[in-house]
């Protein structure tokens, strides 16, 4: 059975993003596309209504491209349990109030038993300094937290 991955919105954005002069964003885009092209078949991919809402926002042409990327992926529900995890990550944990949406991504992935959260959000999700606190809160709530990482960390070459 393949491992499960919750795709946070930044992954879809980097997959469909326009070329930029920013070398870091360009590198993230290239790594994301390489992972998507060579590794994604090894995993079962999931999103949430939150991801669908976020990718549908903004420029209509770009939104259509992002929505096309997620078409056919399995959608995880936003449950009361996911909301509780998210609230605890903000109230008791390392995530600031302005990161409530990021906390909800983590909460959804956690309560649905995802093995990974794939993201380029290293400020609030794949953040090594916050990881221990996030994991402790999830475990205190009787959930096993997912591994939160970037596509680069899941590339096998």
N, CA, C and O of each residue as an XYZ file, in Angstrom:
628
protein
N       0.843     -1.182      0.000
C       0.000      0.000      0.000
C       0.890      1.248      0.000
O       1.822      1.343      0.798
N       0.608      2.194     -0.885
C       1.469      3.384     -0.956
C       1.300      4.294      0.255
O       0.249      4.316      0.895
N       2.347      5.037      0.550
C       2.287      6.042      1.607
C       1.333      7.153      1.195
O       1.110      7.388      0.007
N       0.770      7.838      2.198
C      -0.198      8.901      1.942
C       0.433     10.268      2.136
O       1.220     10.493      3.056
N       0.065     11.172      1.241
C       0.574     12.545      1.290
C      -0.579     13.527      1.191
O      -1.432     13.427      0.310
N      -0.585     14.478      2.114
C      -1.476     15.633      2.030
C      -0.694     16.727      1.323
O       0.359     17.150      1.798
N      -1.210     17.187      0.183
C      -0.563     18.254     -0.570
C      -1.097     19.597     -0.093
O      -2.268     19.918     -0.297
N      -0.245     20.364      0.533
C      -0.597     21.711      0.962
C      -0.553     22.610     -0.278
O       0.130     22.292     -1.251
N      -1.259     23.696     -0.243
C      -1.481     24.563     -1.401
C      -0.200     25.029     -2.080
O      -0.178     25.166     -3.303
N       0.854     25.273     -1.335
C       2.089     25.781     -1.944
C       2.647     24.814     -2.992
O       3.285     25.251     -3.950
N       2.420     23.532     -2.830
C       2.912     22.555     -3.810
C       2.227     22.774     -5.157
O       2.881     22.798     -6.199
N       0.926     22.929     -5.124
C       0.172     23.151     -6.360
C       0.577     24.486     -6.982
O       0.686     24.595     -8.203
N       0.794     25.482     -6.162
C       1.206     26.792     -6.669
C       2.566     26.729     -7.358
O       2.756     27.333     -8.413
N       3.506     26.003     -6.768
C       4.821     25.891     -7.398
C       4.769     25.037     -8.668
O       5.539     25.272     -9.600
N       3.884     24.067     -8.713
C       3.742     23.241     -9.914
C       3.274     24.056    -11.109
O       3.678     23.797    -12.243
N       2.428     25.034    -10.854
C       1.786     25.775    -11.937
C       2.289     27.200    -12.073
O       1.834     27.937    -12.947
N       3.223     27.596    -11.219
C       3.677     28.984    -11.199
C       4.413     29.398    -12.457
O       5.029     28.588    -13.149
N       4.325     30.674    -12.720
C       5.035     31.268    -13.859
C       6.521     31.385    -13.544
O       6.926     31.395    -12.382
N       7.309     31.472    -14.580
C       8.746     31.671    -14.419
C       8.991     32.985    -13.676
O       8.241     33.951    -13.817
N      10.046     32.991    -12.892
C      10.385     34.159    -12.097
C      11.901     34.341    -12.096
O      12.650     33.409    -12.390
N      12.334     35.534    -11.768
C      13.769     35.798    -11.651
C      14.300     35.434    -10.277
O      15.513     35.392    -10.071
N      13.404     35.172     -9.337
C      13.796     34.795     -7.979
C      14.374     33.378     -8.017
O      13.653     32.417     -8.284
N      15.664     33.253     -7.754
C      16.328     31.952     -7.902
C      15.812     30.910     -6.907
O      15.787     29.720     -7.220
N      15.409     31.339     -5.731
C      14.888     30.390     -4.742
C      13.540     29.840     -5.193
O      13.311     28.632     -5.143
N      12.660     30.714     -5.628
C      11.357     30.253     -6.122
C      11.539     29.369     -7.348
O      10.863     28.349     -7.479
N      12.436     29.745     -8.242
C      12.701     28.924     -9.422
C      13.186     27.534     -9.020
O      12.754     26.533     -9.593
N      14.076     27.472     -8.040
C      14.570     26.165     -7.564
C      13.436     25.349     -6.955
O      13.339     24.146     -7.200
N      12.587     25.985     -6.172
C      11.441     25.280     -5.581
C      10.508     24.758     -6.667
O      10.010     23.635     -6.578
N      10.276     25.564     -7.679
C       9.421     25.136     -8.786
C      10.028     23.921     -9.490
O       9.327     22.952     -9.780
N      11.313     23.977     -9.758
C      11.980     22.870    -10.450
C      11.970     21.594     -9.615
O      11.701     20.514    -10.139
N      12.258     21.709     -8.325
C      12.239     20.542     -7.446
C      10.835     19.952     -7.337
O      10.663     18.733     -7.331
N       9.840     20.822     -7.252
C       8.461     20.362     -7.155
C       8.054     19.634     -8.427
O       7.446     18.565     -8.367
N       8.385     20.204     -9.567
C       8.041     19.549    -10.832
C       8.792     18.226    -10.986
O       8.224     17.258    -11.492
N      10.023     18.167    -10.570
C      10.779     16.913    -10.663
C      10.148     15.842     -9.769
O       9.991     14.693    -10.181
N       9.786     16.235     -8.529
C       9.120     15.283     -7.641
C       7.804     14.817     -8.258
O       7.505     13.623     -8.272
N       7.018     15.770     -8.770
C       5.711     15.446     -9.360
C       5.870     14.475    -10.534
O       5.107     13.518    -10.667
N       6.852     14.729    -11.366
C       7.048     13.909    -12.565
C       7.650     12.535    -12.265
O       7.381     11.574    -12.985
N       8.456     12.435    -11.216
C       9.201     11.186    -11.000
C       8.801     10.400     -9.759
O       9.086      9.205     -9.675
N       8.146     11.041     -8.793
C       7.909     10.374     -7.512
C       6.438     10.226     -7.125
O       6.095      9.314     -6.372
N       5.575     11.090     -7.615
C       4.206     11.119     -7.089
C       3.454      9.810     -7.260
O       2.562      9.502     -6.469
N       3.801      9.036     -8.282
C       3.104      7.770     -8.520
C       3.334      6.767     -7.390
O       2.593      5.792     -7.261
N       4.344      7.004     -6.585
C       4.653      6.104     -5.473
C       3.781      6.378     -4.239
O       3.872      5.658     -3.245
N       2.947      7.404     -4.299
C       2.167      7.844     -3.147
C       0.689      7.955     -3.497
O       0.314      8.055     -4.665
N      -0.134      7.934     -2.463
C      -1.550      8.243     -2.609
C      -1.711      9.697     -2.170
O      -1.409     10.039     -1.026
N      -2.184     10.548     -3.070
C      -2.212     11.992     -2.846
C      -3.590     12.471     -2.421
O      -4.610     12.028     -2.949
N      -3.601     13.388     -1.455
C      -4.830     13.943     -0.913
C      -4.725     15.465     -0.827
O      -3.636     16.023     -0.693
N      -5.866     16.113     -0.907
C      -5.999     17.545     -0.632
C      -7.200     17.698      0.298
O      -7.753     16.705      0.772
N      -7.594     18.922      0.552
C      -8.765     19.194      1.386
C      -9.589     20.287      0.718
O      -9.126     20.924     -0.229
N     -10.805     20.507      1.205
C     -11.580     21.637      0.686
C     -10.840     22.965      0.856
O     -11.012     23.886      0.058
N     -10.032     23.053      1.885
C      -9.230     24.256      2.111
C      -8.249     24.475      0.956
O      -8.108     25.593      0.462
N      -7.580     23.417      0.533
C      -6.661     23.516     -0.605
C      -7.436     23.906     -1.860
O      -7.009     24.784     -2.610
N      -8.568     23.255     -2.086
C      -9.376     23.563     -3.271
C      -9.794     25.028     -3.289
O      -9.769     25.674     -4.337
N     -10.175     25.546     -2.134
C     -10.559     26.954     -2.022
C      -9.372     27.868     -2.326
O      -9.510     28.854     -3.049
N      -8.223     27.539     -1.777
C      -7.038     28.389     -1.979
C      -6.563     28.359     -3.428
O      -6.198     29.401     -3.972
N      -6.559     27.188     -4.063
C      -6.063     27.134     -5.444
C      -7.039     27.774     -6.429
O      -6.646     28.158     -7.531
N      -8.307     27.890     -6.037
C      -9.302     28.511     -6.912
C      -9.272     30.037     -6.855
O      -9.908     30.701     -7.673
N      -8.546     30.585     -5.908
C      -8.504     32.038     -5.722
C      -7.505     32.691     -6.679
O      -6.611     32.038     -7.217
N      -7.682     33.982     -6.870
C      -6.716     34.759     -7.648
C      -7.012     34.807     -9.130
O      -8.155     34.656     -9.561
N      -5.965     35.018     -9.897
C      -6.059     35.138    -11.347
C      -6.815     33.944    -11.929
O      -6.425     32.800    -11.693
N      -7.885     34.187    -12.682
C      -8.703     33.083    -13.199
C      -7.934     32.083    -14.066
O      -8.194     30.882    -13.996
N      -7.005     32.555    -14.869
C      -6.223     31.650    -15.714
C      -5.330     30.759    -14.868
O      -5.262     29.551    -15.093
N      -4.646     31.349    -13.896
C      -3.773     30.573    -13.014
C      -4.594     29.654    -12.109
O      -4.188     28.524    -11.837
N      -5.742     30.137    -11.645
C      -6.607     29.301    -10.810
C      -7.058     28.069    -11.578
O      -7.104     26.969    -11.026
N      -7.389     28.251    -12.846
C      -7.806     27.110    -13.673
C      -6.668     26.095    -13.805
O      -6.907     24.888    -13.764
N      -5.444     26.574    -13.962
C      -4.284     25.672    -14.041
C      -4.096     24.899    -12.736
O      -3.826     23.698    -12.741
N      -4.246     25.616    -11.618
C      -4.085     24.959    -10.318
C      -5.193     23.938    -10.086
O      -4.930     22.832     -9.613
N      -6.421     24.300    -10.414
C      -7.547     23.372    -10.235
C      -7.378     22.131    -11.100
O      -7.757     21.034    -10.690
N      -6.819     22.291    -12.283
C      -6.567     21.136    -13.154
C      -5.579     20.173    -12.503
O      -5.710     18.959    -12.658
N      -4.600     20.693    -11.782
C      -3.595     19.848    -11.129
C      -4.199     18.997    -10.010
O      -3.722     17.892     -9.753
N      -5.232     19.491     -9.350
C      -5.805     18.752     -8.227
C      -7.025     17.915     -8.627
O      -7.558     17.149     -7.823
N      -7.456     18.075     -9.882
C      -8.625     17.303    -10.311
C      -8.328     15.809    -10.190
O      -7.290     15.330    -10.646
N      -9.245     15.093     -9.578
C      -9.092     13.656     -9.420
C      -8.395     13.233     -8.143
O      -8.370     12.043     -7.828
N      -7.826     14.172     -7.394
C      -7.193     13.805     -6.125
C      -8.273     13.594     -5.058
O      -9.343     14.201     -5.109
N      -7.977     12.744     -4.118
C      -8.905     12.480     -3.029
C      -8.968     13.686     -2.097
O      -7.949     14.319     -1.820
N     -10.177     14.001     -1.612
C     -10.388     15.180     -0.776
C     -10.742     14.747      0.639
O     -11.705     14.010      0.853
N      -9.955     15.212      1.598
C     -10.185     14.927      3.017
C     -11.125     15.971      3.601
O     -11.027     17.155      3.275
N     -12.017     15.540      4.448
C     -12.984     16.444      5.069
C     -12.336     17.293      6.159
O     -11.384     16.878      6.820
N     -12.879     18.484      6.321
C     -12.525     19.327      7.459
C     -13.473     18.916      8.585
O     -14.651     19.275      8.582
N     -12.949     18.169      9.533
C     -13.774     17.614     10.613
C     -13.654     18.461     11.875
O     -12.735     19.271     11.995
N     -14.574     18.279     12.810
C     -14.420     18.968     14.103
C     -13.100     18.603     14.791
O     -12.487     19.438     15.457
N     -12.674     17.352     14.623
C     -11.406     16.927     15.226
C     -10.220     17.682     14.613
O      -9.292     18.070     15.322
N     -10.258     17.886     13.294
C      -9.193     18.637     12.622
C      -9.160     20.075     13.121
O      -8.091     20.651     13.326
N     -10.339     20.643     13.313
C     -10.436     22.005     13.826
C      -9.887     22.092     15.247
O      -9.224     23.066     15.602
N     -10.164     21.080     16.051
C      -9.640     21.050     17.434
C      -8.118     21.007     17.430
O      -7.477     21.742     18.182
N      -7.531     20.154     16.589
C      -6.071     20.100     16.492
C      -5.525     21.467     16.091
O      -4.574     21.965     16.694
N      -6.131     22.068     15.071
C      -5.674     23.379     14.600
C      -5.758     24.420     15.708
O      -4.829     25.206     15.899
N      -6.864     24.427     16.434
C      -7.021     25.392     17.528
C      -5.935     25.205     18.580
O      -5.386     26.186     19.082
N      -5.625     23.972     18.913
C      -4.589     23.706     19.916
C      -3.209     24.125     19.421
O      -2.388     24.599     20.206
N      -2.949     23.954     18.127
C      -1.656     24.365     17.577
C      -1.457     25.871     17.672
O      -0.330     26.352     17.792
N      -2.557     26.609     17.618
C      -2.467     28.063     17.737
C      -2.514     28.488     19.206
O      -1.713     29.319     19.633
N      -3.434     27.933     19.970
C      -3.605     28.355     21.373
C      -2.461     27.887     22.273
O      -1.983     28.646     23.116
N      -2.028     26.651     22.098
C      -1.036     26.071     23.000
C       0.326     25.895     22.350
O       1.295     25.524     23.013
N       0.395     26.152     21.098
C       1.597     25.764     20.383
C       2.358     26.899     19.763
O       2.204     28.064     20.129
N       3.178     26.529     18.821
C       4.112     27.469     18.230
C       3.529     28.336     17.118
O       4.163     29.307     16.704
N       2.333     28.007     16.624
C       1.794     28.748     15.490
C       1.079     30.013     15.949
O       0.260     29.962     16.867
N       1.377     31.145     15.321
C       0.697     32.388     15.693
C      -0.734     32.406     15.156
O      -1.077     31.630     14.264
N      -1.549     33.273     15.691
C      -2.950     33.382     15.274
C      -3.060     33.609     13.769
O      -3.980     33.090     13.139
N      -2.150     34.365     13.188
C      -2.222     34.642     11.752
C      -1.969     33.382     10.907
O      -2.158     33.406      9.691
N      -1.544     32.295     11.544
C      -1.274     31.038     10.827
C      -2.384     30.005     11.055
O      -2.139     28.801     10.969
N      -3.595     30.473     11.343
C      -4.706     29.546     11.596
C      -4.960     28.612     10.416
O      -5.268     27.436     10.610
N      -4.836     29.126      9.202
C      -5.052     28.293      8.014
C      -3.972     27.210      7.928
O      -4.266     26.062      7.598
N      -2.743     27.574      8.221
C      -1.655     26.594      8.227
C      -1.907     25.523      9.282
O      -1.668     24.339      9.045
N      -2.389     25.945     10.441
C      -2.709     24.998     11.505
C      -3.815     24.047     11.061
O      -3.793     22.865     11.405
N      -4.775     24.555     10.303
C      -5.859     23.699      9.829
C      -5.352     22.675      8.815
O      -5.814     21.534      8.813
N      -4.415     23.063      7.958
C      -3.799     22.077      7.052
C      -3.183     20.932      7.866
O      -3.381     19.758      7.555
N      -2.445     21.290      8.897
C      -1.817     20.272      9.749
C      -2.881     19.428     10.442
O      -2.770     18.203     10.497
N      -3.910     20.083     10.970
C      -4.978     19.369     11.656
C      -5.691     18.373     10.750
O      -5.952     17.241     11.157
N      -6.002     18.777      9.546
C      -6.681     17.886      8.595
C      -5.811     16.674      8.297
O      -6.275     15.536      8.367
N      -4.562     16.922      7.968
C      -3.651     15.813      7.648
C      -3.476     14.877      8.839
O      -3.417     13.659      8.678
N      -3.396     15.450     10.022
C      -3.164     14.655     11.233
C      -4.339     13.741     11.541
O      -4.152     12.539     11.728
N      -5.543     14.289     11.596
C      -6.687     13.463     12.007
C      -7.052     12.415     10.961
O      -7.693     11.414     11.282
N      -6.653     12.638      9.727
C      -6.911     11.658      8.667
C      -5.767     10.656      8.518
O      -5.787      9.817      7.617
N      -4.783     10.744      9.390
C      -3.717      9.756      9.407
C      -2.754      9.815      8.235
O      -2.182      8.795      7.850
N      -2.571     10.992      7.669
C      -1.618     11.129      6.571
C      -0.202     10.868      7.086
O       0.137     11.235      8.211
N       0.605     10.241      6.262
C       1.990      9.989      6.645
C       2.873     11.215      6.426
O       3.836     11.438      7.160
N       2.534     12.009      5.401
C       3.325     13.197      5.065
C       2.412     14.386      4.795
O       1.277     14.226      4.345
N       2.925     15.578      5.076
C       2.381     16.830      4.562
C       3.478     17.382      3.676
O       4.581     17.664      4.144
N       3.179     17.536      2.405
C       4.162     18.071      1.468
C       3.875     19.550      1.276
O       2.760     19.931      0.918
N       4.875     20.378      1.512
C       4.681     21.830      1.530
C       5.979     22.561      1.253
O       7.067     22.023      1.455
N       5.853     23.785      0.792
C       6.986     24.705      0.753
C       6.812     25.776      1.825
O       7.610     26.710      1.894
N       5.797     25.658      2.648
C       5.590     26.601      3.747
C       6.506     26.178      4.894
O       6.135     25.370      5.745
N       7.693     26.736      4.893
C       8.680     26.403      5.925
C       8.636     27.400      7.088
O       9.397     27.274      8.047
N       7.758     28.371      6.998
C       7.605     29.323      8.094
C       6.753     28.730      9.214
O       7.075     28.890     10.391
N       5.654     28.039      8.845
C       4.734     27.544      9.861
C       4.460     26.046      9.794
O       3.917     25.490     10.749
N       4.814     25.378      8.710
C       4.466     23.960      8.604
C       5.729     23.088      8.645
O       5.947     22.376      9.625
N       6.537     23.131      7.629
C       7.772     22.328      7.606
C       8.898     23.130      8.248
O       9.878     23.483      7.592
N       8.746     23.405      9.510
C       9.679     24.255     10.243
C      10.331     23.423     11.343
O       9.662     22.986     12.280
N      11.612     23.212     11.226
C      12.330     22.364     12.184
C      12.245     22.889     13.613
O      12.248     22.100     14.558
N      12.170     24.195     13.787
C      12.116     24.773     15.138
C      10.757     24.566     15.797
O      10.658     24.554     17.024
N       9.710     24.404     14.992
C       8.362     24.211     15.522
C       7.960     22.743     15.570
O       7.010     22.380     16.264
N       8.675     21.905     14.839
C       8.276     20.508     14.652
C       7.997     19.764     15.956
O       6.961     19.111     16.084
N       8.910     19.856     16.926
C       8.721     19.116     18.178
C       7.451     19.543     18.905
O       6.726     18.697     19.427
N       7.176     20.835     18.943
C       5.970     21.317     19.623
C       4.710     20.877     18.875
O       3.735     20.460     19.499
N       4.724     20.967     17.555
C       3.574     20.536     16.752
C       3.307     19.056     16.995
O       2.168     18.655     17.236
N       4.349     18.258     16.932
C       4.194     16.814     17.131
C       3.704     16.496     18.545
O       2.862     15.616     18.722
N       4.215     17.193     19.537
C       3.798     16.948     20.924
C       2.315     17.250     21.112
O       1.607     16.493     21.776
N       1.845     18.339     20.539
C       0.422     18.683     20.653
C      -0.438     17.629     19.967
O      -1.460     17.214     20.514
N      -0.039     17.198     18.789
C      -0.791     16.153     18.090
C      -0.849     14.877     18.933
O      -1.906     14.258     19.057
N       0.265     14.495     19.499
C       0.308     13.274     20.324
C      -0.490     13.437     21.612
O      -1.130     12.490     22.071
N      -0.456     14.633     22.199
C      -1.271     14.884     23.393
C      -2.756     14.703     23.083
O      -3.539     14.325     23.955
N      -3.132     14.973     21.843
C      -4.525     14.810     21.409
C      -4.786     13.405     20.868
O      -5.850     13.137     20.309
N      -3.814     12.513     21.036
C      -3.918     11.092     20.662
C      -3.860     10.839     19.152
O      -4.476      9.902     18.645
N      -3.116     11.686     18.447
C      -2.901     11.494     17.013
C      -1.412     11.352     16.746
O      -0.584     11.958     17.427
N      -1.087     10.557     15.760
C       0.304     10.477     15.292
C       0.479     11.562     14.232
O      -0.228     11.545     13.224
N       1.389     12.493     14.429
C       1.546     13.582     13.459
C       2.208     13.101     12.173
O       3.019     12.176     12.191
N       1.857     13.732     11.065
C       2.534     13.406      9.807
C       3.934     14.012      9.785
O       4.251     14.912     10.562
N       4.748     13.509      8.893
C       6.057     14.110      8.631
C       5.814     15.292      7.706
O       5.255     15.130      6.621
N       6.227     16.467      8.128
C       6.019     17.667      7.328
C       7.328     17.999      6.624
O       8.348     18.253      7.266
N       7.283     17.991      5.289
C       8.528     18.125      4.532
C       8.292     18.778      3.175
O       7.156     19.007      2.759
N       9.383     19.066      2.510
C       9.350     19.638      1.167
C       9.538     18.526      0.134
O       9.974     17.428      0.481
N       9.216     18.800     -1.122
C       9.443     17.789     -2.170
C      10.908     17.341     -2.251
O      11.184     16.182     -2.564
N      11.828     18.238     -1.975
C      13.240     17.894     -2.031
C      13.553     16.743     -1.084
O      14.380     15.888     -1.399
N      12.897     16.716      0.073
C      13.144     15.675      1.052
C      12.570     14.316      0.646
O      12.955     13.286      1.200
N      11.653     14.315     -0.316
C      11.058     13.059     -0.777
C      11.560     12.619     -2.141
O      11.037     11.670     -2.724
N      12.559     13.299     -2.642
C      13.149     12.886     -3.932
C      14.088     11.709     -3.702
O      14.941     11.740     -2.815
N      13.919     10.685     -4.507
C      14.833      9.544     -4.475
C      15.614      9.554     -5.782
O      15.031      9.488     -6.864
N      16.910      9.636     -5.677
C      17.713      9.642     -6.898
C      18.984      8.862     -6.679
O      19.802      8.747     -7.592
